């Protein structure tokens, strides 16, 4: 049987030949993410409509705007009268 140093050298040479022919396997990435964990790539939408206030709505659609300028609300709700 061959001495152990010769066997070690033969193994090193054999594996180096295999790596040259077949290529070395790449290591997996350190931080592997599953597809559901990746951020979703979307483009920002510029379809936002311009907001209009209640005065413009009343003018555009022919409505009436009723504004209450009272400072205080009534203290108690009005009582219902049942007939």
mmCIF file of the N, C-alpha and C atoms, coordinates in Angstrom:
data_MODEL
# 
_entry.id   MODEL 
# 
loop_
_atom_site.group_PDB 
_atom_site.id 
_atom_site.type_symbol 
_atom_site.label_atom_id 
_atom_site.label_alt_id 
_atom_site.label_comp_id 
_atom_site.label_asym_id 
_atom_site.label_entity_id 
_atom_site.label_seq_id 
_atom_site.pdbx_PDB_ins_code 
_atom_site.Cartn_x 
_atom_site.Cartn_y 
_atom_site.Cartn_z 
_atom_site.occupancy 
_atom_site.B_iso_or_equiv 
_atom_site.pdbx_formal_charge 
_atom_site.auth_seq_id 
_atom_site.auth_comp_id 
_atom_site.auth_asym_id 
_atom_site.auth_atom_id 
_atom_site.pdbx_PDB_model_num 
ATOM 1   N N  . UNK A 1 1  ? 0.841   -1.166 0.000   1.00 0.00 ? 1  UNK A N  1 
ATOM 2   C CA . UNK A 1 1  ? 0.000   0.000  0.000   1.00 0.00 ? 1  UNK A CA 1 
ATOM 3   C C  . UNK A 1 1  ? 0.892   1.237  0.000   1.00 0.00 ? 1  UNK A C  1 
ATOM 4   N N  . UNK A 1 2  ? 0.418   2.307  -0.629  1.00 0.00 ? 2  UNK A N  1 
ATOM 5   C CA . UNK A 1 2  ? 1.204   3.533  -0.757  1.00 0.00 ? 2  UNK A CA 1 
ATOM 6   C C  . UNK A 1 2  ? 1.214   4.285  0.563   1.00 0.00 ? 2  UNK A C  1 
ATOM 7   N N  . UNK A 1 3  ? 2.249   5.053  0.821   1.00 0.00 ? 3  UNK A N  1 
ATOM 8   C CA . UNK A 1 3  ? 2.286   5.846  2.043   1.00 0.00 ? 3  UNK A CA 1 
ATOM 9   C C  . UNK A 1 3  ? 1.158   6.880  2.042   1.00 0.00 ? 3  UNK A C  1 
ATOM 10  N N  . UNK A 1 4  ? 0.733   7.288  3.241   1.00 0.00 ? 4  UNK A N  1 
ATOM 11  C CA . UNK A 1 4  ? -0.411  8.199  3.367   1.00 0.00 ? 4  UNK A CA 1 
ATOM 12  C C  . UNK A 1 4  ? -0.124  9.561  2.746   1.00 0.00 ? 4  UNK A C  1 
ATOM 13  N N  . UNK A 1 5  ? 1.098   10.025 2.760   1.00 0.00 ? 5  UNK A N  1 
ATOM 14  C CA . UNK A 1 5  ? 1.403   11.321 2.144   1.00 0.00 ? 5  UNK A CA 1 
ATOM 15  C C  . UNK A 1 5  ? 1.176   11.271 0.632   1.00 0.00 ? 5  UNK A C  1 
ATOM 16  N N  . UNK A 1 6  ? 1.468   10.123 0.011   1.00 0.00 ? 6  UNK A N  1 
ATOM 17  C CA . UNK A 1 6  ? 1.216   9.981  -1.424  1.00 0.00 ? 6  UNK A CA 1 
ATOM 18  C C  . UNK A 1 6  ? -0.285  9.949  -1.711  1.00 0.00 ? 6  UNK A C  1 
ATOM 19  N N  . UNK A 1 7  ? -1.063  9.328  -0.835  1.00 0.00 ? 7  UNK A N  1 
ATOM 20  C CA . UNK A 1 7  ? -2.522  9.270  -1.021  1.00 0.00 ? 7  UNK A CA 1 
ATOM 21  C C  . UNK A 1 7  ? -3.143  10.662 -0.891  1.00 0.00 ? 7  UNK A C  1 
ATOM 22  N N  . UNK A 1 8  ? -2.655  11.427 0.066   1.00 0.00 ? 8  UNK A N  1 
ATOM 23  C CA . UNK A 1 8  ? -3.177  12.789 0.248   1.00 0.00 ? 8  UNK A CA 1 
ATOM 24  C C  . UNK A 1 8  ? -2.871  13.621 -0.984  1.00 0.00 ? 8  UNK A C  1 
ATOM 25  N N  . UNK A 1 9  ? -1.648  13.530 -1.481  1.00 0.00 ? 9  UNK A N  1 
ATOM 26  C CA . UNK A 1 9  ? -1.255  14.292 -2.669  1.00 0.00 ? 9  UNK A CA 1 
ATOM 27  C C  . UNK A 1 9  ? -2.072  13.857 -3.882  1.00 0.00 ? 9  UNK A C  1 
ATOM 28  N N  . UNK A 1 10 ? -2.330  12.570 -4.027  1.00 0.00 ? 10 UNK A N  1 
ATOM 29  C CA . UNK A 1 10 ? -3.131  12.073 -5.147  1.00 0.00 ? 10 UNK A CA 1 
ATOM 30  C C  . UNK A 1 10 ? -4.563  12.591 -5.046  1.00 0.00 ? 10 UNK A C  1 
ATOM 31  N N  . UNK A 1 11 ? -5.106  12.639 -3.843  1.00 0.00 ? 11 UNK A N  1 
ATOM 32  C CA . UNK A 1 11 ? -6.465  13.159 -3.656  1.00 0.00 ? 11 UNK A CA 1 
ATOM 33  C C  . UNK A 1 11 ? -6.555  14.634 -3.992  1.00 0.00 ? 11 UNK A C  1 
ATOM 34  N N  . UNK A 1 12 ? -5.566  15.411 -3.559  1.00 0.00 ? 12 UNK A N  1 
ATOM 35  C CA . UNK A 1 12 ? -5.560  16.846 -3.850  1.00 0.00 ? 12 UNK A CA 1 
ATOM 36  C C  . UNK A 1 12 ? -5.492  17.081 -5.355  1.00 0.00 ? 12 UNK A C  1 
ATOM 37  N N  . UNK A 1 13 ? -4.606  16.342 -6.033  1.00 0.00 ? 13 UNK A N  1 
ATOM 38  C CA . UNK A 1 13 ? -4.480  16.494 -7.484  1.00 0.00 ? 13 UNK A CA 1 
ATOM 39  C C  . UNK A 1 13 ? -5.753  16.057 -8.204  1.00 0.00 ? 13 UNK A C  1 
ATOM 40  N N  . UNK A 1 14 ? -6.365  14.981 -7.748  1.00 0.00 ? 14 UNK A N  1 
ATOM 41  C CA . UNK A 1 14 ? -7.594  14.489 -8.381  1.00 0.00 ? 14 UNK A CA 1 
ATOM 42  C C  . UNK A 1 14 ? -8.738  15.479 -8.246  1.00 0.00 ? 14 UNK A C  1 
ATOM 43  N N  . UNK A 1 15 ? -8.913  16.039 -7.059  1.00 0.00 ? 15 UNK A N  1 
ATOM 44  C CA . UNK A 1 15 ? -10.003 17.001 -6.864  1.00 0.00 ? 15 UNK A CA 1 
ATOM 45  C C  . UNK A 1 15 ? -9.728  18.313 -7.593  1.00 0.00 ? 15 UNK A C  1 
ATOM 46  N N  . UNK A 1 16 ? -8.468  18.714 -7.701  1.00 0.00 ? 16 UNK A N  1 
ATOM 47  C CA . UNK A 1 16 ? -8.171  19.939 -8.454  1.00 0.00 ? 16 UNK A CA 1 
ATOM 48  C C  . UNK A 1 16 ? -8.484  19.743 -9.934  1.00 0.00 ? 16 UNK A C  1 
ATOM 49  N N  . UNK A 1 17 ? -8.213  18.534 -10.475 1.00 0.00 ? 17 UNK A N  1 
ATOM 50  C CA . UNK A 1 17 ? -8.571  18.251 -11.867 1.00 0.00 ? 17 UNK A CA 1 
ATOM 51  C C  . UNK A 1 17 ? -10.087 18.270 -12.069 1.00 0.00 ? 17 UNK A C  1 
ATOM 52  N N  . UNK A 1 18 ? -10.816 17.708 -11.117 1.00 0.00 ? 18 UNK A N  1 
ATOM 53  C CA . UNK A 1 18 ? -12.287 17.719 -11.212 1.00 0.00 ? 18 UNK A CA 1 
ATOM 54  C C  . UNK A 1 18 ? -12.826 19.144 -11.172 1.00 0.00 ? 18 UNK A C  1 
ATOM 55  N N  . UNK A 1 19 ? -12.274 19.980 -10.305 1.00 0.00 ? 19 UNK A N  1 
ATOM 56  C CA . UNK A 1 19 ? -12.744 21.364 -10.214 1.00 0.00 ? 19 UNK A CA 1 
ATOM 57  C C  . UNK A 1 19 ? -12.441 22.132 -11.493 1.00 0.00 ? 19 UNK A C  1 
ATOM 58  N N  . UNK A 1 20 ? -11.301 21.843 -12.129 1.00 0.00 ? 20 UNK A N  1 
ATOM 59  C CA . UNK A 1 20 ? -10.980 22.512 -13.390 1.00 0.00 ? 20 UNK A CA 1 
ATOM 60  C C  . UNK A 1 20 ? -11.954 22.104 -14.484 1.00 0.00 ? 20 UNK A C  1 
ATOM 61  N N  . UNK A 1 21 ? -12.279 20.831 -14.561 1.00 0.00 ? 21 UNK A N  1 
ATOM 62  C CA . UNK A 1 21 ? -13.151 20.335 -15.630 1.00 0.00 ? 21 UNK A CA 1 
ATOM 63  C C  . UNK A 1 21 ? -14.616 20.703 -15.404 1.00 0.00 ? 21 UNK A C  1 
ATOM 64  N N  . UNK A 1 22 ? -15.107 20.496 -14.203 1.00 0.00 ? 22 UNK A N  1 
ATOM 65  C CA . UNK A 1 22 ? -16.535 20.662 -13.930 1.00 0.00 ? 22 UNK A CA 1 
ATOM 66  C C  . UNK A 1 22 ? -16.863 22.038 -13.372 1.00 0.00 ? 22 UNK A C  1 
ATOM 67  N N  . UNK A 1 23 ? -15.895 22.766 -12.960 1.00 0.00 ? 23 UNK A N  1 
ATOM 68  C CA . UNK A 1 23 ? -16.159 24.072 -12.374 1.00 0.00 ? 23 UNK A CA 1 
ATOM 69  C C  . UNK A 1 23 ? -16.501 23.939 -10.906 1.00 0.00 ? 23 UNK A C  1 
ATOM 70  N N  . UNK A 1 24 ? -16.196 24.963 -10.187 1.00 0.00 ? 24 UNK A N  1 
ATOM 71  C CA . UNK A 1 24 ? -16.457 24.953 -8.755  1.00 0.00 ? 24 UNK A CA 1 
ATOM 72  C C  . UNK A 1 24 ? -17.875 25.443 -8.506  1.00 0.00 ? 24 UNK A C  1 
ATOM 73  N N  . UNK A 1 25 ? -18.567 24.825 -7.580  1.00 0.00 ? 25 UNK A N  1 
ATOM 74  C CA . UNK A 1 25 ? -19.925 25.236 -7.255  1.00 0.00 ? 25 UNK A CA 1 
ATOM 75  C C  . UNK A 1 25 ? -19.889 26.572 -6.525  1.00 0.00 ? 25 UNK A C  1 
ATOM 76  N N  . UNK A 1 26 ? -20.777 27.443 -6.935  1.00 0.00 ? 26 UNK A N  1 
ATOM 77  C CA . UNK A 1 26 ? -20.868 28.738 -6.267  1.00 0.00 ? 26 UNK A CA 1 
ATOM 78  C C  . UNK A 1 26 ? -21.618 28.573 -4.955  1.00 0.00 ? 26 UNK A C  1 
ATOM 79  N N  . UNK A 1 27 ? -21.209 29.318 -3.993  1.00 0.00 ? 27 UNK A N  1 
ATOM 80  C CA . UNK A 1 27 ? -21.893 29.263 -2.705  1.00 0.00 ? 27 UNK A CA 1 
ATOM 81  C C  . UNK A 1 27 ? -23.226 29.996 -2.803  1.00 0.00 ? 27 UNK A C  1 
ATOM 82  N N  . UNK A 1 28 ? -24.214 29.561 -2.045  1.00 0.00 ? 28 UNK A N  1 
ATOM 83  C CA . UNK A 1 28 ? -25.490 30.277 -2.054  1.00 0.00 ? 28 UNK A CA 1 
ATOM 84  C C  . UNK A 1 28 ? -25.314 31.644 -1.396  1.00 0.00 ? 28 UNK A C  1 
ATOM 85  N N  . UNK A 1 29 ? -26.153 32.606 -1.745  1.00 0.00 ? 29 UNK A N  1 
ATOM 86  C CA . UNK A 1 29 ? -26.031 33.929 -1.130  1.00 0.00 ? 29 UNK A CA 1 
ATOM 87  C C  . UNK A 1 29 ? -26.267 33.845 0.376   1.00 0.00 ? 29 UNK A C  1 
ATOM 88  N N  . UNK A 1 30 ? -25.648 34.749 1.090   1.00 0.00 ? 30 UNK A N  1 
ATOM 89  C CA . UNK A 1 30 ? -25.756 34.723 2.544   1.00 0.00 ? 30 UNK A CA 1 
ATOM 90  C C  . UNK A 1 30 ? -27.169 35.048 3.018   1.00 0.00 ? 30 UNK A C  1 
ATOM 91  N N  . UNK A 1 31 ? -27.800 36.020 2.377   1.00 0.00 ? 31 UNK A N  1 
ATOM 92  C CA . UNK A 1 31 ? -29.145 36.430 2.786   1.00 0.00 ? 31 UNK A CA 1 
ATOM 93  C C  . UNK A 1 31 ? -30.130 35.990 1.721   1.00 0.00 ? 31 UNK A C  1 
ATOM 94  N N  . UNK A 1 32 ? -30.595 34.774 1.844   1.00 0.00 ? 32 UNK A N  1 
ATOM 95  C CA . UNK A 1 32 ? -31.528 34.230 0.862   1.00 0.00 ? 32 UNK A CA 1 
ATOM 96  C C  . UNK A 1 32 ? -32.940 34.662 1.237   1.00 0.00 ? 32 UNK A C  1 
ATOM 97  N N  . UNK A 1 33 ? -33.625 35.282 0.311   1.00 0.00 ? 33 UNK A N  1 
ATOM 98  C CA . UNK A 1 33 ? -35.005 35.702 0.546   1.00 0.00 ? 33 UNK A CA 1 
ATOM 99  C C  . UNK A 1 33 ? -35.920 34.874 -0.341  1.00 0.00 ? 33 UNK A C  1 
ATOM 100 N N  . UNK A 1 34 ? -37.051 34.523 0.193   1.00 0.00 ? 34 UNK A N  1 
ATOM 101 C CA . UNK A 1 34 ? -38.061 33.836 -0.594  1.00 0.00 ? 34 UNK A CA 1 
ATOM 102 C C  . UNK A 1 34 ? -38.754 34.862 -1.485  1.00 0.00 ? 34 UNK A C  1 
ATOM 103 N N  . UNK A 1 35 ? -39.340 34.440 -2.599  1.00 0.00 ? 35 UNK A N  1 
ATOM 104 C CA . UNK A 1 35 ? -39.954 35.409 -3.513  1.00 0.00 ? 35 UNK A CA 1 
ATOM 105 C C  . UNK A 1 35 ? -41.043 36.254 -2.860  1.00 0.00 ? 35 UNK A C  1 
ATOM 106 N N  . UNK A 1 36 ? -41.757 35.701 -1.892  1.00 0.00 ? 36 UNK A N  1 
ATOM 107 C CA . UNK A 1 36 ? -42.808 36.495 -1.262  1.00 0.00 ? 36 UNK A CA 1 
ATOM 108 C C  . UNK A 1 36 ? -42.239 37.524 -0.293  1.00 0.00 ? 36 UNK A C  1 
ATOM 109 N N  . UNK A 1 37 ? -40.951 37.471 0.015   1.00 0.00 ? 37 UNK A N  1 
ATOM 110 C CA . UNK A 1 37 ? -40.349 38.438 0.921   1.00 0.00 ? 37 UNK A CA 1 
ATOM 111 C C  . UNK A 1 37 ? -39.675 39.585 0.177   1.00 0.00 ? 37 UNK A C  1 
ATOM 112 N N  . UNK A 1 38 ? -39.559 39.488 -1.133  1.00 0.00 ? 38 UNK A N  1 
ATOM 113 C CA . UNK A 1 38 ? -38.912 40.538 -1.901  1.00 0.00 ? 38 UNK A CA 1 
ATOM 114 C C  . UNK A 1 38 ? -39.853 41.723 -2.047  1.00 0.00 ? 38 UNK A C  1 
ATOM 115 N N  . UNK A 1 39 ? -39.340 42.939 -2.066  1.00 0.00 ? 39 UNK A N  1 
ATOM 116 C CA . UNK A 1 39 ? -40.214 44.096 -2.253  1.00 0.00 ? 39 UNK A CA 1 
ATOM 117 C C  . UNK A 1 39 ? -40.816 44.086 -3.651  1.00 0.00 ? 39 UNK A C  1 
ATOM 118 N N  . UNK A 1 40 ? -42.058 44.472 -3.747  1.00 0.00 ? 40 UNK A N  1 
ATOM 119 C CA . UNK A 1 40 ? -42.761 44.491 -5.019  1.00 0.00 ? 40 UNK A CA 1 
ATOM 120 C C  . UNK A 1 40 ? -42.361 45.742 -5.794  1.00 0.00 ? 40 UNK A C  1 
ATOM 121 N N  . UNK A 1 41 ? -41.850 45.563 -6.986  1.00 0.00 ? 41 UNK A N  1 
ATOM 122 C CA . UNK A 1 41 ? -41.409 46.686 -7.806  1.00 0.00 ? 41 UNK A CA 1 
ATOM 123 C C  . UNK A 1 41 ? -42.595 47.229 -8.584  1.00 0.00 ? 41 UNK A C  1 
ATOM 124 N N  . UNK A 1 42 ? -43.001 48.438 -8.267  1.00 0.00 ? 42 UNK A N  1 
ATOM 125 C CA . UNK A 1 42 ? -44.104 49.078 -8.973  1.00 0.00 ? 42 UNK A CA 1 
ATOM 126 C C  . UNK A 1 42 ? -43.675 50.470 -9.400  1.00 0.00 ? 42 UNK A C  1 
ATOM 127 N N  . UNK A 1 43 ? -44.317 50.970 -10.427 1.00 0.00 ? 43 UNK A N  1 
ATOM 128 C CA . UNK A 1 43 ? -44.045 52.332 -10.862 1.00 0.00 ? 43 UNK A CA 1 
ATOM 129 C C  . UNK A 1 43 ? -45.055 53.258 -10.206 1.00 0.00 ? 43 UNK A C  1 
ATOM 130 N N  . UNK A 1 44 ? -44.637 54.433 -9.792  1.00 0.00 ? 44 UNK A N  1 
ATOM 131 C CA . UNK A 1 44 ? -45.580 55.351 -9.164  1.00 0.00 ? 44 UNK A CA 1 
ATOM 132 C C  . UNK A 1 44 ? -46.607 55.839 -10.182 1.00 0.00 ? 44 UNK A C  1 
ATOM 133 N N  . UNK A 1 45 ? -47.839 55.896 -9.763  1.00 0.00 ? 45 UNK A N  1 
ATOM 134 C CA . UNK A 1 45 ? -48.895 56.339 -10.670 1.00 0.00 ? 45 UNK A CA 1 
ATOM 135 C C  . UNK A 1 45 ? -49.126 57.835 -10.486 1.00 0.00 ? 45 UNK A C  1 
ATOM 136 N N  . UNK A 1 46 ? -49.251 58.528 -11.585 1.00 0.00 ? 46 UNK A N  1 
ATOM 137 C CA . UNK A 1 46 ? -49.499 59.969 -11.564 1.00 0.00 ? 46 UNK A CA 1 
ATOM 138 C C  . UNK A 1 46 ? -50.930 60.261 -12.002 1.00 0.00 ? 46 UNK A C  1 
ATOM 139 N N  . UNK A 1 47 ? -51.841 59.384 -11.623 1.00 0.00 ? 47 UNK A N  1 
ATOM 140 C CA . UNK A 1 47 ? -53.226 59.526 -12.042 1.00 0.00 ? 47 UNK A CA 1 
ATOM 141 C C  . UNK A 1 47 ? -54.077 60.225 -10.986 1.00 0.00 ? 47 UNK A C  1 
ATOM 142 N N  . UNK A 1 48 ? -53.463 60.915 -10.055 1.00 0.00 ? 48 UNK A N  1 
ATOM 143 C CA . UNK A 1 48 ? -54.218 61.571 -8.990  1.00 0.00 ? 48 UNK A CA 1 
ATOM 144 C C  . UNK A 1 48 ? -55.013 62.735 -9.579  1.00 0.00 ? 48 UNK A C  1 
ATOM 145 N N  . UNK A 1 49 ? -56.287 62.778 -9.247  1.00 0.00 ? 49 UNK A N  1 
ATOM 146 C CA . UNK A 1 49 ? -57.131 63.862 -9.724  1.00 0.00 ? 49 UNK A CA 1 
ATOM 147 C C  . UNK A 1 49 ? -56.996 65.050 -8.780  1.00 0.00 ? 49 UNK A C  1 
ATOM 148 N N  . UNK A 1 50 ? -57.224 66.208 -9.331  1.00 0.00 ? 50 UNK A N  1 
ATOM 149 C CA . UNK A 1 50 ? -57.149 67.417 -8.524  1.00 0.00 ? 50 UNK A CA 1 
ATOM 150 C C  . UNK A 1 50 ? -58.393 67.491 -7.636  1.00 0.00 ? 50 UNK A C  1 
ATOM 151 N N  . UNK A 1 51 ? -58.193 67.750 -6.367  1.00 0.00 ? 51 UNK A N  1 
ATOM 152 C CA . UNK A 1 51 ? -59.311 67.830 -5.433  1.00 0.00 ? 51 UNK A CA 1 
ATOM 153 C C  . UNK A 1 51 ? -60.000 69.184 -5.579  1.00 0.00 ? 51 UNK A C  1 
ATOM 154 N N  . UNK A 1 52 ? -61.334 69.153 -5.484  1.00 0.00 ? 52 UNK A N  1 
ATOM 155 C CA . UNK A 1 52 ? -62.088 70.405 -5.537  1.00 0.00 ? 52 UNK A CA 1 
ATOM 156 C C  . UNK A 1 52 ? -62.841 70.558 -4.233  1.00 0.00 ? 52 UNK A C  1 
ATOM 157 N N  . UNK A 1 53 ? -63.075 71.791 -3.841  1.00 0.00 ? 53 UNK A N  1 
ATOM 158 C CA . UNK A 1 53 ? -63.763 72.039 -2.573  1.00 0.00 ? 53 UNK A CA 1 
ATOM 159 C C  . UNK A 1 53 ? -65.272 72.133 -2.797  1.00 0.00 ? 53 UNK A C  1 
ATOM 160 N N  . UNK A 1 54 ? -66.000 72.311 -1.708  1.00 0.00 ? 54 UNK A N  1 
ATOM 161 C CA . UNK A 1 54 ? -67.467 72.290 -1.777  1.00 0.00 ? 54 UNK A CA 1 
ATOM 162 C C  . UNK A 1 54 ? -68.019 73.464 -2.576  1.00 0.00 ? 54 UNK A C  1 
ATOM 163 N N  . UNK A 1 55 ? -67.351 74.610 -2.568  1.00 0.00 ? 55 UNK A N  1 
ATOM 164 C CA . UNK A 1 55 ? -67.824 75.749 -3.363  1.00 0.00 ? 55 UNK A CA 1 
ATOM 165 C C  . UNK A 1 55 ? -67.752 75.426 -4.855  1.00 0.00 ? 55 UNK A C  1 
ATOM 166 N N  . UNK A 1 56 ? -66.671 74.826 -5.289  1.00 0.00 ? 56 UNK A N  1 
ATOM 167 C CA . UNK A 1 56 ? -66.525 74.475 -6.696  1.00 0.00 ? 56 UNK A CA 1 
ATOM 168 C C  . UNK A 1 56 ? -67.520 73.390 -7.105  1.00 0.00 ? 56 UNK A C  1 
ATOM 169 N N  . UNK A 1 57 ? -67.812 72.460 -6.217  1.00 0.00 ? 57 UNK A N  1 
ATOM 170 C CA . UNK A 1 57 ? -68.791 71.414 -6.518  1.00 0.00 ? 57 UNK A CA 1 
ATOM 171 C C  . UNK A 1 57 ? -70.169 72.030 -6.715  1.00 0.00 ? 57 UNK A C  1 
ATOM 172 N N  . UNK A 1 58 ? -70.544 72.960 -5.844  1.00 0.00 ? 58 UNK A N  1 
ATOM 173 C CA . UNK A 1 58 ? -71.857 73.602 -5.961  1.00 0.00 ? 58 UNK A CA 1 
ATOM 174 C C  . UNK A 1 58 ? -71.957 74.381 -7.268  1.00 0.00 ? 58 UNK A C  1 
ATOM 175 N N  . UNK A 1 59 ? -70.900 75.073 -7.662  1.00 0.00 ? 59 UNK A N  1 
ATOM 176 C CA . UNK A 1 59 ? -70.932 75.829 -8.915  1.00 0.00 ? 59 UNK A CA 1 
ATOM 177 C C  . UNK A 1 59 ? -70.967 74.893 -10.123 1.00 0.00 ? 59 UNK A C  1 
ATOM 178 N N  . UNK A 1 60 ? -70.186 73.848 -10.102 1.00 0.00 ? 60 UNK A N  1 
ATOM 179 C CA . UNK A 1 60 ? -70.080 72.954 -11.257 1.00 0.00 ? 60 UNK A CA 1 
ATOM 180 C C  . UNK A 1 60 ? -71.375 72.190 -11.503 1.00 0.00 ? 60 UNK A C  1 
ATOM 181 N N  . UNK A 1 61 ? -72.016 71.705 -10.445 1.00 0.00 ? 61 UNK A N  1 
ATOM 182 C CA . UNK A 1 61 ? -73.195 70.856 -10.606 1.00 0.00 ? 61 UNK A CA 1 
ATOM 183 C C  . UNK A 1 61 ? -74.499 71.585 -10.328 1.00 0.00 ? 61 UNK A C  1 
ATOM 184 N N  . UNK A 1 62 ? -74.449 72.903 -10.211 1.00 0.00 ? 62 UNK A N  1 
ATOM 185 C CA . UNK A 1 62 ? -75.671 73.687 -10.041 1.00 0.00 ? 62 UNK A CA 1 
ATOM 186 C C  . UNK A 1 62 ? -76.345 73.461 -8.702  1.00 0.00 ? 62 UNK A C  1 
ATOM 187 N N  . UNK A 1 63 ? -75.581 73.230 -7.682  1.00 0.00 ? 63 UNK A N  1 
ATOM 188 C CA . UNK A 1 63 ? -76.146 72.984 -6.363  1.00 0.00 ? 63 UNK A CA 1 
ATOM 189 C C  . UNK A 1 63 ? -76.134 74.233 -5.500  1.00 0.00 ? 63 UNK A C  1 
ATOM 190 N N  . UNK A 1 64 ? -76.591 74.059 -4.283  1.00 0.00 ? 64 UNK A N  1 
ATOM 191 C CA . UNK A 1 64 ? -76.637 75.143 -3.312  1.00 0.00 ? 64 UNK A CA 1 
ATOM 192 C C  . UNK A 1 64 ? -75.758 74.743 -2.137  1.00 0.00 ? 64 UNK A C  1 
ATOM 193 N N  . UNK A 1 65 ? -74.963 75.688 -1.674  1.00 0.00 ? 65 UNK A N  1 
ATOM 194 C CA . UNK A 1 65 ? -74.082 75.435 -0.547  1.00 0.00 ? 65 UNK A CA 1 
ATOM 195 C C  . UNK A 1 65 ? -74.655 76.124 0.678   1.00 0.00 ? 65 UNK A C  1 
ATOM 196 N N  . UNK A 1 66 ? -74.920 75.349 1.706   1.00 0.00 ? 66 UNK A N  1 
ATOM 197 C CA . UNK A 1 66 ? -75.449 75.894 2.957   1.00 0.00 ? 66 UNK A CA 1 
ATOM 198 C C  . UNK A 1 66 ? -74.339 75.823 3.992   1.00 0.00 ? 66 UNK A C  1 
ATOM 199 N N  . UNK A 1 67 ? -73.987 76.988 4.551   1.00 0.00 ? 67 UNK A N  1 
ATOM 200 C CA . UNK A 1 67 ? -72.905 77.067 5.522   1.00 0.00 ? 67 UNK A CA 1 
ATOM 201 C C  . UNK A 1 67 ? -73.487 77.521 6.845   1.00 0.00 ? 67 UNK A C  1 
ATOM 202 N N  . UNK A 1 68 ? -73.109 76.836 7.908   1.00 0.00 ? 68 UNK A N  1 
ATOM 203 C CA . UNK A 1 68 ? -73.575 77.176 9.248   1.00 0.00 ? 68 UNK A CA 1 
ATOM 204 C C  . UNK A 1 68 ? -72.408 77.815 9.993   1.00 0.00 ? 68 UNK A C  1 
ATOM 205 N N  . UNK A 1 69 ? -72.540 79.108 10.315  1.00 0.00 ? 69 UNK A N  1 
ATOM 206 C CA . UNK A 1 69 ? -71.460 79.819 10.985  1.00 0.00 ? 69 UNK A CA 1 
ATOM 207 C C  . UNK A 1 69 ? -71.659 79.929 12.491  1.00 0.00 ? 69 UNK A C  1 
ATOM 208 N N  . UNK A 1 70 ? -72.557 79.137 13.045  1.00 0.00 ? 70 UNK A N  1 
ATOM 209 C CA . UNK A 1 70 ? -72.764 79.191 14.495  1.00 0.00 ? 70 UNK A CA 1 
ATOM 210 C C  . UNK A 1 70 ? -71.521 78.682 15.214  1.00 0.00 ? 70 UNK A C  1 
ATOM 211 N N  . UNK A 1 71 ? -71.260 79.265 16.385  1.00 0.00 ? 71 UNK A N  1 
ATOM 212 C CA . UNK A 1 71 ? -70.095 78.856 17.162  1.00 0.00 ? 71 UNK A CA 1 
ATOM 213 C C  . UNK A 1 71 ? -70.354 77.599 17.980  1.00 0.00 ? 71 UNK A C  1 
ATOM 214 N N  . UNK A 1 72 ? -71.584 77.441 18.464  1.00 0.00 ? 72 UNK A N  1 
ATOM 215 C CA . UNK A 1 72 ? -71.868 76.321 19.363  1.00 0.00 ? 72 UNK A CA 1 
ATOM 216 C C  . UNK A 1 72 ? -72.949 75.426 18.775  1.00 0.00 ? 72 UNK A C  1 
ATOM 217 N N  . UNK A 1 73 ? -72.845 74.186 19.101  1.00 0.00 ? 73 UNK A N  1 
ATOM 218 C CA . UNK A 1 73 ? -73.881 73.225 18.747  1.00 0.00 ? 73 UNK A CA 1 
ATOM 219 C C  . UNK A 1 73 ? -74.955 73.294 19.837  1.00 0.00 ? 73 UNK A C  1 
ATOM 220 N N  . UNK A 1 74 ? -76.168 72.860 19.549  1.00 0.00 ? 74 UNK A N  1 
ATOM 221 C CA . UNK A 1 74 ? -77.190 72.827 20.602  1.00 0.00 ? 74 UNK A CA 1 
ATOM 222 C C  . UNK A 1 74 ? -76.751 71.892 21.727  1.00 0.00 ? 74 UNK A C  1 
ATOM 223 N N  . UNK A 1 75 ? -77.107 72.229 22.963  1.00 0.00 ? 75 UNK A N  1 
ATOM 224 C CA . UNK A 1 75 ? -76.679 71.451 24.119  1.00 0.00 ? 75 UNK A CA 1 
ATOM 225 C C  . UNK A 1 75 ? -77.318 70.074 24.145  1.00 0.00 ? 75 UNK A C  1 
ATOM 226 N N  . UNK A 1 76 ? -78.586 69.997 23.788  1.00 0.00 ? 76 UNK A N  1 
ATOM 227 C CA . UNK A 1 76 ? -79.284 68.714 23.812  1.00 0.00 ? 76 UNK A CA 1 
ATOM 228 C C  . UNK A 1 76 ? -79.952 68.512 22.458  1.00 0.00 ? 76 UNK A C  1 
ATOM 229 N N  . UNK A 1 77 ? -80.080 67.273 22.024  1.00 0.00 ? 77 UNK A N  1 
ATOM 230 C CA . UNK A 1 77 ? -80.771 67.043 20.762  1.00 0.00 ? 77 UNK A CA 1 
ATOM 231 C C  . UNK A 1 77 ? -82.250 67.391 20.919  1.00 0.00 ? 77 UNK A C  1 
ATOM 232 N N  . UNK A 1 78 ? -82.913 67.813 19.859  1.00 0.00 ? 78 UNK A N  1 
ATOM 233 C CA . UNK A 1 78 ? -84.339 68.150 19.962  1.00 0.00 ? 78 UNK A CA 1 
ATOM 234 C C  . UNK A 1 78 ? -85.156 66.910 20.321  1.00 0.00 ? 78 UNK A C  1 
ATOM 235 N N  . UNK A 1 79 ? -86.219 67.133 21.107  1.00 0.00 ? 79 UNK A N  1 
ATOM 236 C CA . UNK A 1 79 ? -87.073 66.027 21.544  1.00 0.00 ? 79 UNK A CA 1 
ATOM 237 C C  . UNK A 1 79 ? -88.026 65.644 20.425  1.00 0.00 ? 79 UNK A C  1 
ATOM 238 N N  . UNK A 1 80 ? -88.261 64.347 20.320  1.00 0.00 ? 80 UNK A N  1 
ATOM 239 C CA . UNK A 1 80 ? -89.201 63.862 19.322  1.00 0.00 ? 80 UNK A CA 1 
ATOM 240 C C  . UNK A 1 80 ? -90.601 63.911 19.902  1.00 0.00 ? 80 UNK A C  1 
ATOM 241 N N  . UNK A 1 81 ? -91.497 64.375 19.102  1.00 0.00 ? 81 UNK A N  1 
ATOM 242 C CA . UNK A 1 81 ? -92.893 64.409 19.519  1.00 0.00 ? 81 UNK A CA 1 
ATOM 243 C C  . UNK A 1 81 ? -93.603 63.269 18.804  1.00 0.00 ? 81 UNK A C  1 
ATOM 244 N N  . UNK A 1 82 ? -94.184 62.356 19.590  1.00 0.00 ? 82 UNK A N  1 
ATOM 245 C CA . UNK A 1 82 ? -94.879 61.215 19.027  1.00 0.00 ? 82 UNK A CA 1 
ATOM 246 C C  . UNK A 1 82 ? -96.370 61.497 19.108  1.00 0.00 ? 82 UNK A C  1 
ATOM 247 N N  . UNK A 1 83 ? -97.055 61.395 17.983  1.00 0.00 ? 83 UNK A N  1 
ATOM 248 C CA . UNK A 1 83 ? -98.512 61.627 17.969  1.00 0.00 ? 83 UNK A CA 1 
ATOM 249 C C  . UNK A 1 83 ? -99.258 60.361 18.205  1.00 0.00 ? 83 UNK A C  1 
# 
